[in-house]
Amino acid sequence: MQSAVERFAGALTIVAFVIAVATLVLLVRRRVPDWLRDEVALPSAWAIAAMTTAGSLWMSEVADYAPCLLCWYQRIAIYPLVVITGIAAWRRDGQVWRYVVPIAALGSMVSIWHLIIERNPSLGGACDPAAPCAVRWVEEFGFLTLPAMALTAAVAIALLTLAARPAAGPATHPTDPA
């Protein structure tokens, strides 16, 4: 069962990667469709945050993978996004990107550093010997490790919240009557 869950997590990461790339293309081209902005982006961001949280808890609590210090920092960035994006999806709050993007960016930086340490264990520094940062507990499809999965989730969540920003309407001055 453990390998099936890891394979499922890897497959979900590939889906999140495709969503992130497609969303990035739409954002860069300034062609975010109304259905994505208004109906899909925030629930999708919440779903990715929730699945990432569930997966990280499964890996540590069921599979007994000891999270290293960097794993904990990545979790600190992802776990609150479940609540933040969930409330934003419920309220249809397109301004949530203001809170999500900085948190996801910090988590992404930790994930990138963790990936570097996985590839170059000598850079590990003061990692806990009981839970070293260079251990690759999971490596799905030959390249998806836990920090790569966390990075993909954080980037996808950030991009989806950016896509949920309200459409640019006619320019008005804040003191103009609505």
C-alpha positions as CSV (number, residue, x, y, z in Angstrom):
1,M,0.0,0.0,0.0
2,Q,2.9,2.4,0.8
3,S,4.2,2.3,-2.7
4,A,0.7,2.8,-4.1
5,V,0.3,5.9,-2.0
6,E,3.7,7.2,-3.1
7,R,2.9,6.5,-6.7
8,F,-0.5,8.3,-6.3
9,A,1.3,11.3,-4.7
10,G,3.7,11.4,-7.6
11,A,0.9,11.3,-10.1
12,L,-0.9,14.1,-8.2
13,T,2.3,16.1,-8.3
14,I,2.5,15.7,-12.1
15,V,-1.1,17.0,-12.3
16,A,-0.2,19.9,-10.1
17,F,2.8,20.6,-12.3
18,V,0.7,20.7,-15.4
19,I,-1.8,23.0,-13.7
20,A,1.0,25.3,-12.6
21,V,2.5,25.5,-16.1
22,A,-0.9,26.1,-17.8
23,T,-1.8,28.7,-15.2
24,L,1.6,30.4,-15.6
25,V,1.1,30.5,-19.4
26,L,-2.4,32.1,-18.9
27,L,-1.0,34.6,-16.5
28,V,1.9,35.6,-18.7
29,R,-0.4,36.0,-21.7
30,R,-3.0,37.8,-19.6
31,R,-5.6,35.5,-20.8
32,V,-7.0,34.0,-17.6
33,P,-10.5,32.8,-18.5
34,D,-13.4,33.9,-16.3
35,W,-14.3,30.3,-15.4
36,L,-10.8,29.7,-14.1
37,R,-10.6,33.0,-12.2
38,D,-14.2,32.9,-10.8
39,E,-14.9,29.2,-10.2
40,V,-11.9,26.9,-10.4
41,A,-8.7,28.6,-9.2
42,L,-9.3,28.9,-5.5
43,P,-11.0,25.5,-5.0
44,S,-8.1,24.0,-6.9
45,A,-5.6,25.8,-4.8
46,W,-7.4,24.5,-1.7
47,A,-7.5,21.0,-3.0
48,I,-3.7,21.0,-3.7
49,A,-3.0,22.4,-0.3
50,A,-5.3,19.8,1.4
51,M,-3.8,16.9,-0.6
52,T,-0.2,18.1,0.1
53,T,-1.0,18.3,3.8
54,A,-2.7,14.9,3.9
55,G,0.2,13.4,2.0
56,S,2.8,14.8,4.3
57,L,0.9,13.6,7.3
58,W,0.6,10.1,5.8
59,M,4.3,10.0,5.0
60,S,5.3,10.8,8.6
61,E,2.4,9.2,10.6
62,V,1.6,6.1,8.6
63,A,4.7,5.4,6.6
64,D,6.9,6.4,9.5
65,Y,9.3,8.6,7.5
66,A,11.0,10.9,9.9
67,P,10.6,14.5,8.7
68,C,13.8,16.5,8.7
69,L,14.2,20.1,9.8
70,L,13.6,21.3,6.2
71,C,10.6,19.1,5.9
72,W,9.1,20.8,8.9
73,Y,9.8,24.3,7.5
74,Q,8.0,23.2,4.3
75,R,5.1,22.0,6.3
76,I,5.0,25.3,8.2
77,A,4.5,27.0,4.8
78,I,1.9,24.5,3.4
79,Y,-0.4,23.7,6.3
80,P,-1.8,27.2,6.9
81,L,-2.6,27.4,3.2
82,V,-5.3,24.8,3.6
83,V,-7.2,27.1,5.9
84,I,-6.4,30.3,4.0
85,T,-7.3,29.0,0.6
86,G,-10.3,27.2,2.0
87,I,-11.7,30.3,3.4
88,A,-10.8,32.3,0.3
89,A,-12.6,29.7,-1.9
90,W,-15.7,29.8,0.2
91,R,-15.7,33.6,0.2
92,R,-14.5,33.9,-3.4
93,D,-11.8,36.2,-2.2
94,G,-9.6,37.0,-5.2
95,Q,-7.3,39.1,-3.1
96,V,-6.0,36.1,-1.1
97,W,-2.9,36.0,-3.3
98,R,-1.6,38.8,-1.1
99,Y,-1.2,36.3,1.8
100,V,-0.6,33.1,-0.1
101,V,2.1,34.2,-2.5
102,P,4.6,35.3,0.3
103,I,4.0,32.1,2.3
104,A,4.3,29.9,-0.8
105,A,7.4,31.7,-1.9
106,L,9.1,31.1,1.5
107,G,8.1,27.4,1.4
108,S,9.4,27.2,-2.2
109,M,12.8,28.6,-1.2
110,V,13.1,26.0,1.6
111,S,12.1,23.3,-0.9
112,I,14.7,24.4,-3.4
113,W,17.4,24.4,-0.7
114,H,16.2,20.9,0.4
115,L,16.5,19.7,-3.2
116,I,20.0,21.1,-3.4
117,I,21.0,19.3,-0.2
118,E,19.4,16.0,-1.4
119,R,21.6,16.2,-4.5
120,N,24.7,17.4,-2.6
121,P,24.6,15.9,1.0
122,S,27.9,17.5,1.9
123,L,26.0,20.9,2.0
124,G,23.6,19.5,4.7
125,G,25.3,21.4,7.5
126,A,23.6,21.0,10.9
127,C,20.9,18.5,9.9
128,D,19.7,16.2,12.6
129,P,21.5,12.8,12.3
130,A,18.2,11.1,13.4
131,A,16.4,12.7,10.4
132,P,18.9,13.8,7.9
133,C,17.9,16.3,5.2
134,A,19.6,14.3,2.4
135,V,17.6,11.1,2.8
136,R,15.3,10.5,-0.2
137,W,12.4,8.7,1.4
138,V,10.4,8.9,-1.9
139,E,11.6,9.1,-5.5
140,E,8.7,8.6,-7.8
141,F,9.2,8.4,-11.6
142,G,12.9,8.7,-11.0
143,F,12.9,12.3,-10.0
144,L,10.0,13.3,-7.7
145,T,11.2,13.5,-4.1
146,L,9.3,14.9,-1.2
147,P,10.8,18.4,-1.5
148,A,10.1,18.4,-5.2
149,M,6.5,17.5,-4.5
150,A,6.3,20.3,-1.9
151,L,7.8,22.8,-4.3
152,T,5.4,21.9,-7.1
153,A,2.4,22.2,-4.7
154,A,3.6,25.6,-3.4
155,V,4.1,27.0,-6.8
156,A,0.8,25.7,-8.1
157,I,-1.1,27.1,-5.2
158,A,0.6,30.5,-5.6
159,L,-0.1,30.7,-9.3
160,L,-3.7,29.6,-8.9
161,T,-4.3,32.4,-6.3
162,L,-2.8,34.8,-8.7
163,A,-5.1,33.6,-11.4
164,A,-8.1,34.2,-9.1
165,R,-7.4,37.9,-8.9
166,P,-10.4,40.0,-10.0
167,A,-10.4,40.9,-13.7
168,A,-9.1,44.3,-14.5
169,G,-12.1,46.6,-15.0
170,P,-12.3,50.2,-15.9
171,A,-10.0,52.4,-14.0
172,T,-11.7,54.3,-11.2
173,H,-10.3,56.5,-8.5
174,P,-10.9,55.2,-4.9
175,T,-13.0,58.3,-4.1
176,D,-15.2,58.0,-7.2
177,P,-18.8,56.9,-6.4
178,A,-19.5,53.4,-7.3
